Amino acid sequence: NEHFVFESRWQYVWQEVHVNSTWLPQDFLIGYRDLREERFWQNIEEWKADEAFQYSLPLLDDDVARTPGLGSRVMEDIAMNCQPALLAELEVCGDYAEIDLTESRRPWPRILAAHEKRRQIVGPGVVRFAFAVDQDKISPYQECAQVYCVAERTDGSTVTFSSSHRTHIDIGNEITRKDRVLAFRLAAGWE
């Protein structure tokens, strides 16, 4: 009897949330998965578009060095909040989807300023910056494409990174203890 009572209550909650969910503002919620509207970033104060924010392209290391950096937690929040929209776009586009931030008036140079490998990323100067997902770059922590940053430079080269500590080139060249532990856990099927 106790099992039946719990099951009927659970069924009521399921009915209310999933079947009778017309009370949810569906058009507003769908906007969080729309790359053009960019509603997914509206609650991150440090990431608001600012008309007073000035920088010129190419963005050189001296310019980035004078810019206050964003904390690594803020960068993770930015990536996490744009992930559903990028993954939805990836389903439509196929192999690659991105949000080009170069002319967005969002403070993307602050991401570069906070990165430990800033000089390596900026190099001769950054001319384009984006958040992207790619079918070939899978997150080791989730079973989906990983959100990462793309910095295109004046010499035509591109640097990618998904943390404020290392670039994707570094990850391939410098294997840390944390990388070994993660590889073991993934190979062993740990969650």
C-alpha positions in Angstrom: 0.0 0.0 0.0 2.8 2.4 0.9 4.4 1.9 -2.5 1.1 2.6 -4.2 0.6 5.8 -2.3 4.1 7.1 -3.2 3.7 6.0 -6.8 0.3 7.9 -7.1 1.9 11.0 -5.6 4.8 10.8 -8.0 2.4 10.4 -10.9 0.5 13.5 -9.8 3.8 15.5 -9.7 4.7 14.1 -13.2 1.3 15.1 -14.5 1.6 18.6 -13.1 5.1 19.3 -14.2 5.4 17.6 -17.6 1.8 17.4 -19.0 0.2 20.5 -17.6 3.3 22.7 -18.0 1.6 25.3 -20.1 2.0 27.7 -17.2 5.7 27.9 -17.9 6.7 30.8 -20.2 7.8 28.5 -23.0 8.9 31.3 -25.4 11.0 32.9 -22.7 12.7 29.6 -21.8 13.3 28.8 -25.5 15.2 32.1 -25.7 17.9 30.6 -23.4 18.8 28.2 -26.2 18.8 30.8 -28.9 22.3 32.0 -29.9 21.0 35.3 -31.5 19.1 36.5 -28.4 21.9 35.5 -25.9 19.5 35.4 -22.9 21.7 32.7 -21.3 24.2 35.3 -20.2 21.8 37.9 -18.7 22.5 36.9 -15.0 26.3 37.1 -15.2 27.1 40.7 -14.0 30.7 40.6 -15.1 29.7 39.6 -18.6 27.3 42.4 -19.5 27.7 44.1 -22.9 29.1 47.6 -22.2 29.2 50.4 -24.8 31.9 52.1 -22.8 34.2 49.1 -23.1 36.9 50.2 -25.6 39.5 48.1 -27.4 41.0 48.1 -30.8 41.9 45.2 -33.1 44.3 43.6 -33.2 44.3 43.2 -29.5 47.9 43.2 -28.4 49.4 41.7 -25.2 50.1 45.2 -23.7 46.4 46.0 -24.1 45.4 42.7 -22.5 47.9 43.1 -19.6 46.2 46.4 -18.6 42.7 44.8 -18.6 41.4 43.4 -15.3 41.0 39.7 -15.6 37.8 37.6 -15.0 38.1 34.9 -12.4 38.2 31.3 -13.5 34.8 30.6 -11.9 33.2 33.4 -14.0 34.7 31.9 -17.2 33.2 28.5 -16.2 29.9 30.2 -15.6 30.0 31.9 -19.0 30.8 28.6 -20.8 28.2 26.7 -18.8 25.5 29.2 -19.6 26.1 29.3 -23.3 26.5 25.5 -23.6 22.8 24.6 -24.2 22.5 27.2 -27.0 25.7 26.1 -28.6 24.7 22.4 -28.4 21.3 23.2 -29.9 23.0 25.1 -32.7 25.4 22.1 -33.2 22.5 19.8 -33.7 21.3 22.1 -36.5 24.7 22.8 -38.1 26.4 19.5 -37.7 30.1 19.6 -36.9 30.8 23.1 -35.5 28.9 26.0 -33.8 30.2 29.2 -32.3 29.3 32.6 -30.8 31.6 35.3 -32.3 32.2 37.8 -29.6 34.7 40.0 -31.4 32.4 42.9 -32.0 29.8 42.1 -29.3 30.9 44.8 -26.7 31.2 42.0 -24.2 34.4 42.1 -22.2 36.1 39.0 -23.8 39.6 40.5 -23.4 39.1 40.0 -19.7 39.1 36.2 -20.3 42.5 36.5 -22.0 43.8 38.8 -19.2 43.0 36.2 -16.6 44.6 33.3 -18.5 47.9 31.9 -17.2 49.2 31.5 -20.8 48.0 35.0 -21.9 51.2 35.8 -23.8 51.1 32.5 -25.6 47.4 33.0 -26.6 47.7 36.6 -27.7 51.0 36.2 -29.5 51.2 38.8 -32.3 47.7 40.0 -31.6 44.1 38.7 -31.5 41.8 39.7 -34.3 38.8 37.4 -33.5 37.4 35.7 -30.3 34.6 33.2 -30.0 33.1 30.5 -27.8 32.6 27.3 -29.8 31.6 23.6 -29.7 32.9 20.9 -32.0 31.7 17.3 -32.4 35.3 16.2 -32.2 36.1 17.8 -28.9 34.1 15.9 -26.2 34.0 17.0 -22.6 35.7 14.5 -20.3 33.1 15.3 -17.6 30.0 15.2 -19.7 28.9 13.1 -22.6 28.6 16.0 -25.1 30.7 18.5 -27.0 32.9 20.7 -24.8 32.6 24.5 -24.9 35.9 26.2 -25.5 37.3 29.6 -26.5 38.8 30.3 -29.9 41.3 33.2 -30.3 42.4 33.9 -33.9 45.6 35.8 -34.3 47.0 38.2 -36.9 49.4 35.6 -38.3 46.4 33.4 -39.2 47.0 30.9 -36.4 44.3 29.9 -33.9 44.6 29.1 -30.2 41.9 27.2 -28.3 41.4 26.7 -24.6 38.6 25.6 -22.2 40.2 26.6 -18.9 42.0 29.6 -17.5 45.1 27.5 -16.9 46.2 25.7 -20.1 45.5 25.8 -23.8 44.5 22.7 -25.8 48.1 22.5 -27.1 49.4 22.4 -23.6 47.0 19.6 -22.7 48.5 17.4 -25.4 52.1 18.3 -24.5 52.0 18.6 -20.6 50.3 15.6 -19.0 49.6 16.4 -15.3 48.7 14.1 -12.4 45.1 15.4 -12.7 45.1 14.3 -16.4 46.3 10.8 -15.4 43.7 10.4 -12.7 40.9 11.6 -15.1 42.1 9.2 -17.8 42.1 6.3 -15.3 38.6 7.2 -14.1 37.2 7.4 -17.6 38.9 4.1 -18.6 37.5 2.4 -15.5 34.0 3.8 -16.2 33.8 5.9 -13.0 31.3 8.7 -13.0 
